[in-house]
Amino acid sequence: MDSWIWSVRLARTRSAASVACRAGHVRVNGVRVKPAHAVRAGDEVRLRGEGRERVVVVQQVITKRVSASAAAACYIDNSPPPPSREEAVPVAVRDRGAGRPTKRERRSIEKLLGRPRR
């Protein structure tokens, strides 16, 4: 299983595919599988990772990593569309001056607390 996931480029590395299998993020026909599980044509593979779930149906079993165009021919992608960029990575917006105090603010805080000046 981990070898096939890596070969068709659903995972960046084979070790990442193996870790995903061991963590229970990979299901074949609705059942959690181990990295050594054998893949057959017609199996439905669900892979959770990177903030989304991929649903693919195995068309061809391969063991060597191939180009992206050749890998795409090995499965049918039934995944839901990925979220838009705006939804996927919210950018933190913070008010001006809401971060660390400035030097002037630190001096006024130290004066208020009665700490000696350095």
VOPAGU-2260 file (C-alpha; in pm, 1 decimal, decimal comma):
REM VOPAGU-2260
SITE   aa  ch    i         X         Y         Z
SITE  MET   A    0       0,0       0,0       0,0
SITE  ASP   A    1     264,9     254,7      98,9
SITE  SER   A    2     464,7     175,2    -214,4
SITE  TRP   A    3     162,3     233,1    -440,4
SITE  ILE   A    4      65,2     559,5    -267,4
SITE  TRP   A    5     421,1     686,0    -314,2
SITE  SER   A    6     443,9     556,6    -673,7
SITE  VAL   A    7     132,8     744,1    -790,0
SITE  ARG   A    8     246,7    1061,2    -609,3
SITE  LEU   A    9     -28,1    1080,7    -345,8
SITE  ALA   A   10     249,7    1110,3     -84,0
SITE  ARG   A   11     579,2    1297,9    -112,1
SITE  THR   A   12     790,3    1015,7      32,9
SITE  ARG   A   13     742,6     646,9      89,9
SITE  SER   A   14     808,3     689,9     460,9
SITE  ALA   A   15     532,0     954,8     476,3
SITE  ALA   A   16     295,5     707,3     307,1
SITE  SER   A   17     395,3     438,6     556,3
SITE  VAL   A   18     338,2     672,0     852,7
SITE  ALA   A   19      -5,0     766,3     713,9
SITE  CYS   A   20     -98,4     397,2     690,4
SITE  ARG   A   21      17,7     324,4    1044,6
SITE  ALA   A   22    -169,1     629,8    1178,4
SITE  GLY   A   23    -496,6     510,3    1024,4
SITE  HIS   A   24    -520,5     784,2     760,6
SITE  VAL   A   25    -545,4     533,2     475,1
SITE  ARG   A   26    -855,2     321,8     414,5
SITE  VAL   A   27    -910,7      69,2     138,0
SITE  ASN   A   28   -1276,0      -9,7      69,5
SITE  GLY   A   29   -1363,5     145,4     407,7
SITE  VAL   A   30   -1113,5     -58,1     613,2
SITE  ARG   A   31    -794,9      75,8     774,2
SITE  VAL   A   32    -488,7     -88,5     625,9
SITE  LYS   A   33    -125,2    -142,8     715,0
SITE  PRO   A   34     161,4     -34,5     488,7
SITE  ALA   A   35     214,5    -390,0     362,0
SITE  HIS   A   36    -146,2    -431,4     239,7
SITE  ALA   A   37    -170,3    -550,5    -121,4
SITE  VAL   A   38    -348,3    -318,0    -364,0
SITE  ARG   A   39    -571,1    -452,7    -642,0
SITE  ALA   A   40    -732,6    -284,3    -940,7
SITE  GLY   A   41   -1080,5    -159,1    -850,2
SITE  ASP   A   42   -1000,2     -82,8    -483,4
SITE  GLU   A   43   -1121,4     250,4    -346,1
SITE  VAL   A   44    -842,9     421,1    -149,9
SITE  ARG   A   45    -919,2     709,5      89,2
SITE  LEU   A   46    -616,2     906,7     204,7
SITE  ARG   A   47    -644,6    1182,8     465,8
SITE  GLY   A   48    -362,2    1433,8     476,6
SITE  GLU   A   49    -253,4    1791,4     417,0
SITE  GLY   A   50    -590,2    1925,9     526,8
SITE  ARG   A   51    -804,3    1730,0     281,3
SITE  GLU   A   52    -921,6    1381,9     190,9
SITE  ARG   A   53    -829,7    1217,4    -138,2
SITE  VAL   A   54   -1058,9     947,3    -277,4
SITE  VAL   A   55    -913,7     745,2    -563,9
SITE  VAL   A   56   -1006,2     422,8    -740,9
SITE  VAL   A   57    -710,2     205,3    -839,7
SITE  GLN   A   58    -686,9     144,8   -1213,9
SITE  GLN   A   59    -337,0       0,0   -1238,5
SITE  VAL   A   60     -96,9    -134,7    -976,8
SITE  ILE   A   61     260,3      -7,9   -1005,6
SITE  THR   A   62     561,1     -38,9    -775,3
SITE  LYS   A   63     806,1     211,8    -924,9
SITE  ARG   A   64     760,1     588,6    -900,2
SITE  VAL   A   65     666,4     731,4   -1238,5
SITE  SER   A   66     607,6    1075,3   -1387,8
SITE  ALA   A   67     302,6    1274,0   -1281,3
SITE  SER   A   68     123,9    1219,2   -1613,5
SITE  ALA   A   69     184,9     842,4   -1600,7
SITE  ALA   A   70      79,3     833,1   -1234,3
SITE  ALA   A   71    -250,1    1006,8   -1312,3
SITE  ALA   A   72    -337,1     720,8   -1548,8
SITE  CYS   A   73    -306,3     468,4   -1263,1
SITE  TYR   A   74    -610,6     591,9   -1071,8
SITE  ILE   A   75    -943,4     770,2   -1106,1
SITE  ASP   A   76    -966,1    1070,9    -876,4
SITE  ASN   A   77   -1308,0    1100,7    -707,2
SITE  SER   A   78   -1188,4    1352,6    -447,5
SITE  PRO   A   79   -1394,7    1655,8    -357,6
SITE  PRO   A   80   -1246,6    1975,5    -499,2
SITE  PRO   A   81    -976,3    2135,1    -284,1
SITE  PRO   A   82   -1078,0    2440,1     -79,6
SITE  SER   A   83   -1007,2    2779,4    -231,1
SITE  ARG   A   84    -689,1    2959,9    -128,0
SITE  GLU   A   85    -881,0    3211,3      80,7
SITE  GLU   A   86   -1040,4    2932,5     286,3
SITE  ALA   A   87    -732,1    2712,4     306,7
SITE  VAL   A   88    -481,8    2957,3     458,4
SITE  PRO   A   89    -635,1    3236,9     661,6
SITE  VAL   A   90    -394,2    3526,2     698,9
SITE  ALA   A   91    -365,0    3659,9    1050,7
SITE  VAL   A   92    -457,5    4025,6    1072,7
SITE  ARG   A   93    -345,9    4215,4    1377,7
SITE  ASP   A   94    -412,1    4571,4    1482,5
SITE  ARG   A   95    -127,8    4817,3    1469,4
SITE  GLY   A   96      49,2    4832,9    1803,1
SITE  ALA   A   97    -109,0    4511,4    1931,9
SITE  GLY   A   98     226,0    4330,8    1938,3
SITE  ARG   A   99     522,6    4389,5    2166,3
SITE  PRO   A  100     535,7    4721,2    2347,5
SITE  THR   A  101     755,0    4990,4    2199,7
SITE  LYS   A  102    1051,4    5134,9    2386,4
SITE  ARG   A  103     842,8    5434,0    2494,6
SITE  GLU   A  104     562,7    5205,8    2621,7
SITE  ARG   A  105     811,8    4987,7    2812,2
SITE  ARG   A  106     953,2    5293,4    2987,3
SITE  SER   A  107     607,2    5410,2    3089,9
SITE  ILE   A  108     520,2    5060,3    3218,6
SITE  GLU   A  109     842,9    5045,8    3422,3
SITE  LYS   A  110     770,5    5393,2    3563,6
SITE  LEU   A  111     416,3    5289,3    3655,3
SITE  LEU   A  112     540,3    4974,7    3831,1
SITE  GLY   A  113     809,6    5170,7    4013,8
SITE  ARG   A  114    1101,0    4976,2    3873,5
SITE  PRO   A  115    1440,0    5148,9    3864,0
SITE  ARG   A  116    1572,8    5263,0    3527,9
SITE  ARG   A  117    1862,3    5073,4    3383,2
